Amino acid sequence: MNKPLLTTIGTHLLRGALFVSLLSASINLISIGQGQSVSGRKSLTDPDTSPNYLRSVNGAKTVVRVHDTVERPQIALPQQNYRLTGTRSPSGEICGVESRAAHGQVAPNTNGGTLNPVAFINPTTVNASGRVAFNSQVNGSDRNQGVFVANSDGTITAIAIGCGGLGGSGDTTSMCGDVSPIGGHFGGFFFGTFFTPDMNDAGDVLFFCDVNGGSSRRALFLYHGASGQIVKVAAIGDPSPIGGTFGAVGPGSLNNNGQVVFLASAVGTTNSNIFMWDNGVVTKVAAVGDPAPGGGTYSLLGTESLGGFQDGTNIPVGPVPDINDSGQIAFRAIVSGGITQRGIVVRTAQVDEWYVKVPDPTPIGGTYFDMQAPSINSAGQIAFFADYHPTPDTTNSGWFAGAPGNWRKVVVFFDPIDGGQCLGLAFSRNPMQTIDAAGNVVFWANLDSNGTADRLVLGLADGNLLIAARRGDPTPIGGTFGSMDAWPAMRSTGTLAR
């Protein structure tokens, strides 16, 4: 059966030490583990008209994980214009695994409830000390959901507890959740890839939920680790710095200075813009209609909106921007009338720059034709998933990393991994940080098209691969790791969460 588990792994690299913590999707155990239907997954609207479902004749089946367990099937061809280099065997070894938190563990501040994190659809984030933030439902209590932190000593801390129906359920009357900073009480939380809480090295936690009886129905909140206080970042109905009010607010990313970048949209539209919160002040980062670098204007920024909730609302969910400790902000943009149709922009000191754009050449030949959300590290390097044309008539996908003038391939479909071949990858998504200060990139891969050969892999800056975890590896509490969530995360020190 399946039992979610939070574990830690210590890994030694040739160049030094790396601490790894894993939040596994599931564990195959004899004991019965309780699962959850993907209740938070509604209809996803993406107005972007890019060719997301391409086919090439005589190709092999590959799978792209888009969010949660949703996949984008495609046919891709092995690239012929670059040379594969052996099997790239792991350059380090796993030296220890420890359990952090598991399904059925007591959930603090819930009157005796127990954790039900459903780890295979709920990613985590991690800070430099190895503390891991995650959303979880709670069994056996009216205070039945919330956001938690698993500490390095194995204890669990409740950051905020809600109650009643899940986020978007339309429940407005349940008042047994924690008191909210905007009045009323925390109500329903949202679960799945899009709503992963973020955490920085100070222990601040960024989270998103509904509120019952407050001044707004829904908001993005920030827990301050030093004081234990929770403050509002942005809420539906708040004034927007570009005029009007926020009709919808979405998730965001957090840096070590406590700055937040997030998505929000105006009343009457599902297309969202990018904003920054800094010590109580919200400012615009980029909005549709703003000038793009090199000419033209931004026509789409936040292209994904999650709808179909029982309360009739929509939430802007992606691609979420990222921000590093220097205040550089990385985001994907789609442009009208410019030097490109789309690409990844990095804002440095209020100046926007195309880091990579269509149809730039990839570092292995061919040209890019689409990119997903970039993560940015303290050195200004980014990591991202992209689709590209190896030749004008073929398509492939993979992960790339670097900065202008110094790009590298991390992995693409059909690359050798751990004695097999890469046939499954996932979109890059924030706030799951994927690149550390040294440029190492963490990613999920599958070695078969049916999704039964999960691997958690570190793509090292020198081009080698380190296998951090395999489906079927033994767990510290018995049994073996089962299916894995496709969005691992890491921090600048190399600490990794899964």
N, C-alpha and C positions, 0 to 999 in steps of 0.2 A: 504494500500500500504506500501511499505518499504521505510524507511528514515533512513540512518545511523546517529548515534548520539554518541558523546563522552560525558560521564557523570562522575560524582564523587559520591562516596558513603562513608558515614562515618559509621563505624561499631564499636560497643563496645564489646570486649571480656571480659570474666570473669577475665582474668589476666591483662587487660590493654586496651589501645585504639589502634585501627587499622584504618588507613585511606585507603580507597579503591577508585580507579577510574576505570570506566568501559568504554570501547569502544565497544558498542553493535553491533551485526551483523546487525540488522535491527529493525525498529520500525513500528508497525502496526498503521497507521494513516489514517484519512479520506483524507488528502491532498495527491497529487500524489508525490511519490518520484522516482527519477531516478536511475536505476541500471546499472551495467556494465556486459557484458559478460566476462567470465574468459579468457580474451584475452592473458594473459601472460602464460597460462598453456599449455605447450607443452608435448612432450613425455618424460617420466622419465625412465631412464635406471639405473638399479641396478644390478651390476654383482655379488652381493652376492647371493649364491645359497642356502641360508637357507630356510627351509620349511615355507614360509610366509603364505600359505593358507591351514591351517590344518583343518581337520574335525574330529569330534568325534560323534559316533552314539548316537541317543536318546538325543542329546543336544538341548539347546535352541539357537535361533539366537542372536548373539551379533555383534556389528559393531565397527570397529576400524577406526577412521579418520586418514589418512596418511598425507595428505597435502591438503590445500584449501578445496574443497568439495569432494575430492577423498576418497573413503572408501575401507577398506579391510574387506569383510564379512568373518565370520568364525562361526563355531559351537563350543561352549564351554560347559563344564559341571560344575555345581556347585561343589565346592571342598567339600569333605566329611570329611577330616581329620583335620579340625579345627572348632572351635565353633564360630558362629556368635553371636554378642552381641547386641541384641535389634535393635532399629531403629537409634540409635545415633542421637538424635534430635539436632538441632542447639544449640550451646552454647553461642550465642550472638544474637543481633538483629540489623537490618538495621535501622539507625536513620535518614538518610537524603540522598537525591540524588540531584545533581546539574548538569545541562547541561554544557559541556565544548565546544563542537564543533559539528556541524551538517552539513549534506548535504545542499548545497545552501548558506552556510555562505561565506562571501567575503574572497577570498584567497589573502593574501598580496603579493605585488610585482608581480602581474600578470595582471596589467592594467584592473582591474575590474572583473576578472574571479571569479568563485565561486567553492567551494570545492565539489568534488565528490569522497569521500574516499572509497566507497564500503566496508564498515567495516566488512561485513560478510565473506570476503575472505582476508582481509588485517589486520593482527594482529598489535599490538602496543607494545612499551616498555615504561618504566616509571622510573623516578629517585626518590630520597628520598623526594624531595620537591613537588612531585605530577605533575611534568611536563611530558607530554606524547609526544613521537615521532611517526610519522606515515607518510606513503606515501599516496599521493592522486593525482588523476587526477583532472584537472581543466576545468570547462565548461565556454564557452563564451570568450575564450582568445587564441591567438596563443601560449602564454606561458602556455601550457596546462597540465603540470604535474610537480611533485616535491616532496620534503620531507619537512615536517612542524613539528613544535612543538606547542602543546597547553599548554599555561602557566597556572599557578595556579590561576591567576586573570581572566582567561577566554579569554585572548587575544591569537591570533595566530601569530606565527613568521615563516616566510619562511626561511628555511636553504639553499636550492638550488633549482632553477627552471630550468626545461628543456623545450624542445619544439619539435614539429614534431611527427613522429611515435613513438610508445612505444618501449621499449628496445627490441632489437633483430629483429626489423622490417626491418632493412636494410637501413633506412633513414640516409644518411650521409651529407645531404646538408642543413638541417634546422639549422639556426644560431641565432635564437632569444632567446636561453637559456642564463643563466648566464655564465660569463666567467669561464673557467675551469683552475685549477692550472697546468694542463699539456698542456695548449694551447687550442685553439678552444673554444667550448661552450658545456655546458651540453646538451645532446640530450634526448634520450628515457630512462625513468625509468622502472624498472621491478616491477611487482605487485604480491601479493599473499604471502603465508606462508613463502616461502624460502627467500624472499627479504626484510623482515622487518628490518627497521633501528634500531640500538641499541643506547642507550643514558645512560650516567653515571651521577653521582651526580653533576659534574662540568658543566653539560649542553653540554658536547661534544657529537656529533652525528656521528655515523658510518653509511655510506650509499653507495649504489652500483648503478652505471648507465653507460649508453653509453655516449661517447663524440664524437662530430662532429668537425673535423678539428684539432684535437689535436695530440700529439705524440703517442697516443695509442687509439684504438677504444673503450676500456672499462676498467673501473678501480673501485677499492674500495677506498673510500675517507673518511677523518675524518675532521669534523667541530670542531674547538676549540671554546668552549663557551666563554672563557675569552677574546680572541682577535677577534673573528668573522672571523678568517681566515680558509680556507679549504686547507688541504694538501693531497697529494696522499699517500695511504698506499701501494698499489700494483696495477700494470697494466699489461695487456697482452703485452708481449714482454720484460718485465723487466728481468734482470738477476736473476736466481734462486740461492740461497745459496748452492744448491746441484749440481750445474752445469747446463749449458744450459739456456734456457729462459722459462718464464711462457707462456704456450700455452693457458691457461684459468685460470681465477681468479674467485673466488666465494665469498660468504658472510662470515661474521665473527662475533665475540663477543668482547665486550669492557669492561674493568674494570675501577675503579675509578682513577687509575694511568695513564690512557690514553694508556695502552697497549692493543694490538689487536691480537687475534688469528684468523686465517682464513684458508680456503682451497684454494689450487691452484694445477694445474696439468701441466705436461710437454707437449710439442708439441707431438701430435700423440697418446695420450692416454686419456681416460676418468676417469682413476683412479687417485684420487688426494691425496696429502700429506698435512701435517699440518705445518703451519709456524706462527711465531710471529713477529709483528712490534712493535718496541719500540723506539720512538723519532727519526724516520727516518731510523732505521736499521732493516732489515729483517733477521731473523735467522730461522733455521730449528727447529721444535719441534719433529716431527716424520715423517719418510718416509718409504715407502714400501722397505723391505730388511733390515731395522734396526733390531738389536736384541730386542726381547721382554723379559720382566721380566720372569725369571724362565726357559728360554730357547726358542729356535725357533726364528722365525723372523716375523715381521709384513708383512702380505700378502695383506691386504686391510685396508684402513683407511677411506678415503672418498669414499663411495660406490655408491652414488647417483649422477647422472649427468642428467641435464635437457637439452633436445635438441629439434630439430624440428622447431627452429626459422626460420623466413624467410631469415635471413642472413646466415643460414647454420652453426651457431655456437652451441657449447655446453657449459654449465656452471656447474661446480661442486657445488652441493647444500647441500650435507649432508652425514652423520651427522656432523653438525657444532660443533667444540669444544667449551669449555667455559673456562674462566679464572677468578679467584677471586683476591681480592686486595692484597693478599700475593704472587701472581704470580703462585699459583697452577693451573695447566691446566688439565682439565678432557676431555677424549675423548674415543669413542668406537673404539676397534681394533679387527681385525680378524687375526689369527696367523696360520702359518704353522710350524709343527714340534716342538710345544711347549707343555707346561703342560695343555693347554686348546685350544679350537678352536676359542673362542671369549670371549670378556668381556669388562669391563670398566677399563681404566687405568687412574691413577692420577699421574701427574709428580710434585714432590716437590723437589725444589733445585736440579734440573737436574737428579733426580732419579725417574724412573718409577716404579709404584707399581700397581699390580692388586687389585682394590678395590672389585670387584665382577666379577666372571667369570663362564662360563659353565664347569661342572654341579654343581656349588655350591648350597647348600640348601637354600631355601627361608626362611624368618622368620616365615612362616605359614605352613611349610612342603613342600614336593616336591622339585624339582630342576629347576633352570633356564635353558632355552635353547636359548634365544636371548634377547638382550637389545638394546635400542635406545639411543639417545644423552643424556648425563648427564648434568644437571646444578649443579654448585658447589657454596656453600655459603662461607662466610668469616671464618667459623669454620671448613672448609674442609669437610662438609657433602654434599652429592649429592642426587639428586632426579632424577628418571628415570622411563620410561615405559619399561616393560619386559614381555616376554612370558615365561611360565613355565609349567612344568608337575606336577600337583597335585599328580598323580600316573603315573606309567610308560605308561599307555594306555590312559591318558586323558590330555587335554590341557586347559589352561586358561591364562588370561592376566591381568595386573594391574600396578599400580604405587607403587614404593618402595622408601624408603629414609633412610639416615643414613650414617654411616662410618663403616669400618671394626670393628667387635666386638659389634656393636650396630645398627642393622638394624631393620626396622619396615615396616609393610605393611601400605600404605596410603589408597588404595582402590583396589579391584579387582572386576571383573564381578560377578554379582549376590549379591553383598553387598547391604544391605538396605541403601537407601538415600532418605531423605525427604518424607517418607511415601511410596516410591516405591522401585524399584530394579535397580541396575546399569546394563544397557544393551549397553551403548555406551561410549567409551573412545577414547582418541587421543594419537598418538605417542608423546613422549617428543622431543621438538625441540628447539635449540638455534637460535637466541639470546633471546628468550622469557624465562627470568629467572623465575623458578618455585619454588624456595626454598629461604626463608628469613634466617636471622641470627639466629633466634630461632628454625629453623627446620620446620616451618610451610610450607606446600606445597599447591599451588593452581593448580586446574585442572578443566577441562571441563568434564561433564558427561551428558549422556542422559538416560532417564528412560523408553524409548521405543525403539524398533528396527527400527522404521521409522524415527527417528531423530526429533521428534516434541515435546519433553519434555526436553529441554535444562536446565542444571543447571550449575552455576559457584560456585565451592565449595572450601573451604579452609580445607585441612586436617591438623588439629592442631597436634603439636608434642605429645600431650597427648592422641592422638587417636580419639578425638572427631571431628565431622564435623561441619563446619559453612557454611550455605547456604548464599552466597553473592548475588546471583541474580537468578531469575527464568524466563524462558520464560512465558510471560503473566503478569509479574509484571507491574504496571503502571510506565510510564516514567515521568520526570519532565516537559516535554513539551506536555503532553497529549498522549493518546494511550497507547499501551503496548509494552514491549520488544518482538520482534519476534525472528527469528533464530539467534544464537550466533556463532561467530567465536570460533573455538575449541582450541585456543592457548592464554590463558591469561598469563600475566607476572606480576612479583613483584620484588621489590628491598629488600635490606637487612633490611630496617626499617619496612617492611610489607606493604609498598605502593604497590598497585596492579593495573594493567592496563588491560583493556579488550576492 
